[in-house]
Amino acid sequence: MQKIVKNIIEHQNNNNIAITSTSHPPLYYNELKLLINKISSQLAANDISNKDRAAIVLPNGPHMATSFLAISSYMSAAPLNPNYKAEEFEFYLADLKPKILIVEPNSKNPAVEVAKKLKIPVCEIKTKENTPSGMFDLFNNTKDFELPNEEDESLVLHTSGTTSRPKIVPLSNKNIFSSSENISSSLNLDENDHCLNIMPLFHIHGLIAVLASSMRVGASVCASSGFNALKFLDLAKSEKITWYSGVPTMHQAILMRADKNLEIAKNLKLRFLRSSSASLPPAVFEKLNKTFECPVIEAYGMTEATHQMTSNPLPPKKQKPGFVGIPAGPDVCIMDEKGKQLEKGLEGEVCIKGLNVTLGYENNPEANKSSFVNGWFRTGDQGYFDDDGYLKISGRLKEIINKGGEKISPLEVDNVLMDHPSIEQAVCFGYNDEMLGEDIATAIIVKDGKICSEEDVKNYAKDKLAKFKIPKKIFFVNEIPKGATGKLQRNILAKNFGLNN
């Protein structure tokens, strides 16, 4: 069988439910297959080939879920955060060069005006009332279409970089197909499983760990409108879910509600719950386990691996708090800085290789040269395997800020703040945060003769950056420490300001 996205869905039972939502009747697999063929033929009829990219800016929900599945089955899907500001859309759309931008009906999203400015055609999805969850049209005309091959790009996302602009990560049909197999296998998913998706569907976690892995086994997903801690338990109960996956901050918010509704939590009778995209504190692991009376599966993923690399196994094998489990898809090893593989117990850089790993960043030979060694991809994370073969992540070699699973490039924030007329220098950095794992701070040098307050900086950032990228703490300084080569020493700032012990 060809390892293409369409074949993730093509061989499933027509009578199984694929997508549910609170706003529409369920979508069955036979309807999802028809939708994929219909959208493919509509795109082909409008001179959009299976080698092109389609940017998708839709809110979380059934149409975001099905548009990703339909677009990625024919061409390359480029889902973008609908909460980006115009300036961010301008960067991402110019960088991705999509053939088309897909938005909701009557969209007022700033992406629309940006696309027009960049001469990218905008297409509103066409929906009807009382149709199954996620059903839509793009165009009226159709024609025969050609399927992509395994190596063709099927999904494209950006990943942050500290020393350069965010990098384009192209993921092939084979990457997605392989990752969906790895995850569904490690979680023992089958057609009786039903997952409540609370992850944003412009993020690799929700797209692959929840959506693609469920489709791979003919299971179903409730495509919610996004994470709402207040409604989670009631929705999980009414949907009769068997599992869910989230980032640690979501689990913590759910626990706060579950403390007051313990009976509902226990009566969900979840088969397991899953955590990924940021480190799960052991105390939260224990509390989840006790509250929901089910296994807690912490996994380790990244965009370049089409999400999952390692995962704690299901019972009867053990789940270790503070560890991200055993290899669950790609080969995983620990290397020293010279590219030599290390034995168990020795700490070094986590490296991976496998069918789910990207072949490299787009138009970035420098990053590719530094990211691959002897066929292995260097994750930039530091860790070691214990005697049982479980991986412990002990730190990050890269300076990306991981704020509750949202990855932020400090350099991107620096560049925005330094456009402020009163700011001479801005250096953004991460610091430890109990709830989020990390949050953002920035050190700022104000231009001579100018005045600038914390409120000025935050108000300026609000107009230029998505909310999660706005620094929480701002320090005004006369000098920012530099190394011997003149490079700003971002990595020592948190300690200098007393934020990290």
VOGU-3710 file (C-alpha; in Angstrom, 3 decimals, decimal comma):
1> mqkivkniie> 0,000/0,000/0,000  1,290/3,444/-0,938  2,249/5,434/2,175  0,094/8,446/1,270  -2,318/10,399/3,476  -5,341/9,366/1,386  -4,619/5,712/2,234  -4,783/6,460/5,955  -8,526/6,861/5,402  -9,262/4,936/2,195
11> hqnnnniait> -9,305/1,428/3,699  -11,446/2,139/6,771  -14,959/0,810/7,345  -17,482/3,084/5,604  -19,998/2,624/8,426  -17,682/3,883/11,181  -17,983/7,436/12,498  -14,888/9,541/11,701  -15,638/13,044/13,064  -18,132/14,318/15,622
21> stshpplyyn> -18,811/17,844/16,844  -21,262/19,722/19,024  -22,610/21,703/16,048  -23,345/19,090/13,352  -24,345/15,421/12,930  -21,480/12,882/12,817  -19,382/12,434/9,672  -18,948/8,791/8,637  -15,907/7,372/6,849  -17,817/6,905/3,586
31> elkllinkis> -18,702/10,632/3,703  -15,106/11,586/4,558  -13,842/9,575/1,560  -16,359/11,325/-0,718  -15,299/14,713/0,711  -11,606/14,017/0,052  -12,278/12,999/-3,573  -14,597/15,956/-4,114  -12,149/18,552/-2,750  -9,268/16,995/-4,722
41> sqlaandisn> -11,275/17,208/-7,957  -12,352/20,805/-7,203  -8,749/21,875/-6,592  -7,556/20,123/-9,774  -10,279/21,873/-11,812  -8,949/25,236/-10,653  -5,364/24,704/-11,799  -4,106/23,764/-8,338  -1,775/20,796/-8,611  -0,803/18,087/-6,132
51> kdraaivlpn> 2,620/19,793/-5,863  1,142/23,114/-4,641  0,547/24,404/-1,111  -2,732/25,591/0,421  -2,564/27,789/3,517  -5,468/27,109/5,914  -6,655/29,718/8,408  -9,714/28,289/10,143  -10,836/28,129/13,780  -10,580/24,798/15,594
61> gphmatsfla> -13,503/22,532/14,873  -14,797/19,969/12,382  -14,059/22,051/9,262  -10,453/22,605/10,325  -10,112/18,845/10,874  -11,628/17,798/7,547  -9,913/20,554/5,555  -6,543/19,304/6,796  -7,418/15,698/5,898  -8,805/16,654/2,483
71> issymsaapl> -6,063/19,102/1,489  -3,175/16,915/2,690  -4,643/13,924/0,809  -4,177/15,789/-2,495  -1,535/18,504/-1,996  0,389/20,197/0,810  -1,556/21,690/3,729  -0,087/24,719/5,506  -2,288/25,339/8,573  -1,616/28,657/10,316
81> npnykaeefe> -2,595/29,996/13,733  -5,748/32,080/13,131  -4,708/34,365/16,026  -1,617/35,661/14,260  -1,399/39,399/13,648  -1,163/40,846/10,118  2,617/41,241/10,394  3,020/37,555/11,278  0,734/36,439/8,435  2,782/38,553/6,059
91> fyladlkpki> 5,956/36,723/7,072  4,475/33,204/6,986  2,489/33,601/3,755  5,416/35,235/1,941  7,710/32,464/3,175  5,368/29,578/2,272  4,211/30,949/-1,110  0,885/29,044/-1,078  -1,186/28,760/-4,266  -4,343/29,515/-2,278
101> livepnsknp> -5,542/30,661/1,179  -8,547/28,834/2,651  -10,688/30,707/5,211  -14,166/30,467/6,736  -17,210/32,157/5,132  -17,188/35,973/5,455  -13,822/35,835/7,222  -12,570/39,052/8,808  -9,219/37,483/9,653  -6,233/39,763/8,864
111> avevakklki> -4,820/36,902/6,764  -7,350/37,796/4,045  -6,016/41,323/3,488  -2,431/40,095/3,693  -3,135/37,431/1,054  -4,681/40,010/-1,263  -1,614/42,225/-0,809  0,614/39,259/-1,705  -1,672/38,350/-4,630  -2,571/34,961/-3,128
121> pvceiktken> -6,127/33,896/-4,128  -8,497/33,616/-1,152  -11,103/30,863/-1,094  -13,898/30,737/1,479  -15,175/27,272/2,355  -18,822/26,752/1,385  -20,949/25,146/4,093  -24,612/24,210/4,455  -26,813/23,739/7,498  -27,680/20,260/8,742
131> tpsgmfdlfn> -24,792/18,595/6,917  -22,400/16,153/8,600  -19,554/17,561/10,724  -16,873/19,129/8,557  -18,609/18,862/5,158  -17,728/21,732/2,797  -17,016/22,749/-0,800  -14,310/25,005/-2,205  -15,343/25,451/-5,854  -18,269/24,471/-8,073
141> ntkdfelpne> -16,361/22,818/-10,929  -14,525/19,467/-10,814  -12,175/17,374/-12,956  -10,085/14,224/-12,673  -7,091/14,520/-10,374  -3,780/12,742/-9,866  -2,782/11,325/-6,494  0,491/12,484/-4,931  3,307/10,024/-4,336  4,909/9,014/-1,034
151> edeslvlhts> 7,700/11,579/-1,255  5,430/14,519/-2,135  4,978/17,164/0,540  1,714/16,787/2,432  2,084/19,146/5,392  4,315/22,148/5,951  4,895/23,894/9,268  7,376/26,405/10,634  9,654/25,693/13,542  11,373/28,417/15,531
161> gttsrpkivp> 15,080/29,170/15,439  17,129/31,256/17,848  19,872/32,370/15,500  17,856/32,726/12,325  14,331/33,194/11,018  11,774/30,416/11,718  12,552/27,395/9,527  10,198/25,685/7,049  9,667/21,996/7,849  8,252/20,077/4,856
171> lsnknifsss> 6,647/16,747/5,809  5,902/14,147/3,164  2,996/11,761/2,708  5,303/8,993/3,909  6,238/10,992/7,039  2,582/11,444/8,028  1,518/7,904/7,137  4,446/6,427/9,119  3,876/8,659/12,146  0,148/7,854/12,249
181> enissslnld> 1,084/4,146/12,255  3,681/4,620/15,002  1,316/6,520/17,310  -1,769/4,336/16,772  0,391/1,275/17,391  2,044/2,610/20,567  -1,391/3,529/21,976  -3,103/0,316/20,791  -5,800/2,417/19,096  -8,640/0,621/17,323
191> endhclnimp> -11,957/1,518/15,700  -13,739/1,552/19,076  -11,655/4,479/20,347  -13,072/7,988/20,459  -10,805/10,944/21,246  -11,759/14,465/22,282  -9,400/16,829/20,469  -8,485/19,883/22,543  -5,231/20,675/20,711  -5,024/23,472/18,113
201> lfhihgliav> -5,100/22,005/14,610  -2,294/24,220/13,325  0,072/22,289/15,632  1,709/18,915/14,878  0,388/17,393/18,142  -3,298/17,730/17,291  -2,930/17,074/13,561  -0,936/13,848/13,873  -1,182/12,415/17,410  -4,946/12,907/17,582
211> lassmrvgas> -6,380/13,224/14,086  -4,169/11,192/11,724  -3,464/8,391/14,226  -7,192/7,959/14,917  -8,049/7,902/11,207  -5,310/5,286/10,634  -7,323/2,674/12,582  -10,856/3,786/11,711  -11,409/5,418/15,110  -13,255/8,683/15,688
221> vcassgfnal> -12,411/12,179/16,913  -14,624/14,833/18,456  -13,357/18,021/16,789  -14,007/20,583/19,519  -13,795/24,325/19,026  -10,687/24,407/21,206  -9,672/23,835/24,788  -12,155/24,965/27,428  -11,364/23,630/30,913  -14,851/24,567/32,151
231> kfldlaksek> -16,584/22,448/29,497  -14,067/19,625/29,170  -15,565/17,098/31,619  -19,145/17,555/30,408  -18,108/17,224/26,762  -15,914/14,212/27,513  -18,869/12,603/29,306  -21,441/13,307/26,582  -19,041/12,121/23,850  -18,142/8,946/25,799
241> itwysgvptm> -14,474/9,402/24,948  -11,872/6,694/25,549  -8,825/9,024/25,621  -7,508/12,518/25,074  -4,109/14,128/24,495  -2,921/17,531/25,667  -0,042/19,638/26,917  0,735/19,835/30,657  -0,958/23,208/31,165  -4,208/21,763/29,803
251> hqailmradk> -3,973/18,769/32,131  -3,399/21,106/35,087  -6,455/23,192/34,202  -8,546/20,017/33,783  -7,389/18,778/37,210  -8,571/22,009/38,840  -12,073/21,319/37,499  -11,908/17,588/38,202  -11,170/18,263/41,891  -14,741/19,578/42,163
261> nleiaknlkl> -16,216/16,862/39,920  -14,345/13,712/40,928  -17,254/11,416/40,214  -17,563/12,595/36,604  -13,795/12,263/36,120  -13,674/8,687/37,410  -16,841/7,667/35,560  -15,299/8,640/32,223  -13,430/5,317/32,511  -10,705/6,521/30,151
271> rflrsssasl> -8,501/3,823/28,660  -5,564/6,229/29,055  -4,721/9,910/28,746  -1,693/11,293/26,935  0,646/14,244/27,463  3,208/15,672/25,055  4,798/18,860/23,628  6,281/19,945/26,993  7,610/18,230/30,097  4,906/16,849/32,419
281> ppavfeklnk> 5,807/17,506/36,073  5,813/14,205/38,048  3,364/15,675/40,592  0,861/16,369/37,793  1,431/12,844/36,411  0,557/11,326/39,806  -2,513/13,500/40,265  -3,850/12,690/36,782  -3,351/8,992/37,457  -5,195/9,199/40,775
291> tfecpvieay> -8,022/11,453/39,517  -8,880/9,594/36,308  -7,801/6,128/37,508  -6,153/5,351/34,172  -2,615/5,169/32,755  -0,910/8,489/32,019  1,160/8,222/28,827  3,824/10,898/28,478  5,333/11,110/24,991  8,089/13,129/23,340
301> gmteathqmt> 7,604/14,751/19,968  8,696/17,517/17,648  7,640/18,931/14,288  10,667/17,550/12,436  9,712/14,018/13,538  6,085/14,484/12,417  5,455/14,512/16,160  6,208/11,330/18,115  9,702/10,011/18,883  9,306/8,188/22,204
311> snplppkkqk> 6,341/7,254/24,389  5,679/5,611/27,702  4,077/2,234/26,937  0,636/1,101/28,036  0,177/-1,475/30,834  1,328/-4,103/31,621  4,556/-2,211/30,910  5,268/0,676/33,275  4,812/4,415/32,865  7,608/6,416/34,494
321> pgfvgipagp> 6,873/9,929/35,785  9,502/12,395/34,573  10,533/10,151/31,660  9,291/10,405/28,073  9,254/6,650/27,526  10,889/4,274/25,073  11,478/4,686/21,308  8,059/4,600/19,643  8,614/4,989/15,918  12,000/6,281/14,852
331> dvcimdekgk> 15,342/4,947/16,043  16,564/7,052/18,960  20,123/7,360/20,260  22,229/9,624/22,467  25,277/11,192/20,823  28,215/13,241/22,043  29,223/16,458/20,281  31,511/14,515/17,920  28,666/12,303/16,640  29,641/9,211/18,653
341> qlekglegev> 26,742/7,138/20,059  26,767/6,868/23,853  25,821/3,973/26,128  22,863/3,867/28,544  23,196/6,235/31,452  25,459/8,689/29,633  24,073/12,143/28,854  24,283/13,705/25,417  22,152/14,970/22,527  19,000/13,051/21,562
351> cikglnvtlg> 19,189/12,056/17,874  16,630/10,260/15,684  16,189/8,651/12,271  13,215/6,948/10,639  10,439/7,141/8,050  8,624/9,828/10,063  11,617/12,205/10,149  11,767/15,149/7,729  14,443/14,977/5,050  15,478/18,529/5,873
361> yennpeanks> 14,472/22,171/6,122  13,466/24,043/2,988  16,022/26,398/1,409  18,251/26,199/4,478  21,453/24,276/3,703  23,205/25,729/6,756  20,534/24,435/9,152  20,494/21,056/7,389  24,247/20,734/7,663  24,190/21,392/11,423
371> sfvngwfrtg> 21,027/19,340/12,084  22,032/16,036/10,505  24,996/13,850/11,433  25,687/10,447/9,823  22,027/10,212/8,761  20,735/11,080/12,249  18,675/14,211/12,992  19,903/16,190/15,991  16,945/17,278/18,143  18,860/19,884/20,154
381> dqgyfdddgy> 17,570/18,240/23,343  19,850/16,788/25,989  19,046/13,509/27,705  19,963/9,938/28,589  18,476/6,440/28,657  18,117/4,735/32,027  18,826/1,026/32,628  15,279/0,127/31,499  15,670/2,002/28,212  13,421/4,936/29,195
391> lkisgrlkei> 14,473/8,369/27,966  14,941/11,302/30,348  15,122/14,784/28,825  17,508/16,748/31,011  17,725/20,050/29,183  17,722/21,815/25,834  20,790/22,607/23,835  18,811/25,056/21,757  17,376/28,246/23,207  13,799/27,833/22,030
401> inkggekisp> 11,319/28,872/24,720  8,724/26,159/25,384  5,746/27,963/26,911  3,211/25,266/27,764  3,888/23,495/24,476  4,021/26,670/22,365  7,528/26,984/20,901  8,763/30,575/20,633  11,873/31,864/18,906  13,512/34,509/21,131
411> levdnvlmdh> 15,007/36,136/18,036  11,557/36,654/16,500  10,423/38,565/19,610  13,727/40,496/19,714  13,229/41,644/16,135  9,711/42,909/16,748  10,615/44,795/19,951  13,667/46,386/18,351  11,396/48,058/15,786  9,998/50,141/18,671
421> psieqavcfg> 11,220/53,745/18,205  12,462/54,011/21,816  14,251/50,635/22,058  17,975/50,357/21,343  18,407/46,666/22,169  16,040/43,851/23,173  17,042/40,327/24,138  14,261/37,876/24,881  14,854/34,757/27,010  12,971/32,003/28,783
431> yndemlgedi> 12,702/31,444/32,505  11,243/28,649/34,628  7,511/28,879/35,327  5,577/26,489/37,570  2,440/26,316/35,406  3,838/26,718/31,880  7,239/25,105/32,253  8,733/28,282/30,802  7,597/31,850/30,218  9,114/34,816/28,381
441> ataiivkdgk> 11,133/37,736/29,721  13,110/40,399/27,892  15,990/42,690/28,742  15,740/46,120/27,100  18,134/49,017/26,582  16,288/52,286/25,925  17,692/54,766/23,412  19,408/57,866/24,816  16,942/60,674/25,408  13,921/58,388/25,014
451> icseedvkny> 11,408/57,190/27,611  9,853/53,724/27,546  7,724/51,905/30,116  6,732/48,261/30,611  3,206/49,155/29,478  4,568/50,788/26,283  6,487/47,613/25,412  3,536/45,274/26,037  1,081/47,452/24,114  3,489/47,602/21,190
461> akdklakfki> 3,978/43,811/21,266  0,192/43,236/21,367  -0,162/44,804/17,915  2,698/42,811/16,395  2,710/39,387/18,059  0,307/36,600/18,984  -0,651/36,808/22,660  1,464/33,809/23,731  4,644/35,482/22,434  4,313/38,677/24,507
471> pkkiffvnei> 6,972/38,861/27,262  5,568/38,560/30,773  8,553/40,159/32,524  10,439/43,184/31,227  13,762/44,407/32,591  15,240/47,786/31,659  19,055/47,659/31,721  22,084/49,718/30,696  24,029/46,764/29,328  23,359/43,183/28,174
481> pkgatgklqr> 26,170/40,653/28,765  28,114/39,530/25,685  30,526/36,673/25,101  34,079/36,923/23,825  32,894/37,044/20,208  30,369/39,796/20,922  27,430/37,397/20,826  24,663/38,231/23,281  24,601/35,699/26,135  20,899/34,958/26,194
491> nilaknfgln> 21,389/31,767/28,200  22,587/33,478/31,406  19,974/36,245/31,596  17,335/34,332/33,588  19,886/33,592/36,307  21,230/37,171/36,249  17,748/38,525/36,948  17,102/35,979/39,726  14,413/34,117/37,761  16,112/30,678/37,676
501> n> 18,057/29,236/40,595
//
